[in-house]
Amino acid sequence: MNLITTNPFTLDLTELPHRTLAIVRGTDRDAALRTVLTLAEEGITAAEVSLTTPGALWVIEQARRELGPTATLGAGTVLTGEDAARAADAGASFLVTPGLGNDLRHSPAPAIPMLVGALTPSEVIAATENGALAVKLFPASLGGPAYLKALRAPFPSVPFLPVGGIDAACALDYLSAGAVAVGVGSPLVGDAADGGSLNALRERAARWRTALTEETAA
């Protein structure tokens, strides 16, 4: 499965609005699509649709049609080379994985950016050696911002994007500790991708933008 000619996107994590990657994971494909589109309307324009969401590839396809070819729209929970190929075909412009399994490690390198999950120094090295655009520090809540700061001492040039247990308050701490951006799920998305209120989602997005404004403007 060679993705070289499939999806030649680029991704600059330093340019993410509000330095935020929204993680959309739910139980309803239509609600997940509405969530992605609503977040985009509210200025949270970078989103990852987890492949654990029923109909996730359909969500990516429909969102790509609605948001256009330059939208920062990716697939999350990518575990295998087949996952990567199908997500690319659906229109994902980047891939996010919780770790680097052998199937991904030995698959042809995708032509689209990949954020590879890692927690330990050895995993960080493996991710970077295998061409990761950035390291998804996961689950970030295990060590918090202090652990990120400690990792950046031996890996000062590695872009880290913490994911897991991040709300607006600790997002600022991670950014101050050197994260290039943060990935946020339920504190922002809530139950919207399960069919919850889009008005409540808009309110959470507004609060998130306000909370991140000071740091992202710095």
ABEGO torsion letter per residue (X at the ends): XBAAAABBBBBBAAABBGGBBBBBBBABAAAAAAAAAAAAAAGBABBBBBAABBGAAAAAAAAAAAAEAABBBBBBGBABAAAAAAAAAAGBABBBBABBBAAAAABBBBABBBBBBBABAAAAAAAAAAGBABBBBOBAAAAEAAAAAAAAAABAABBBBBBEGBBAAAAAAAAAAGBABBBBBAAAAEAAAAGBBAAAAAAAAAAAAAAAAAAAAX
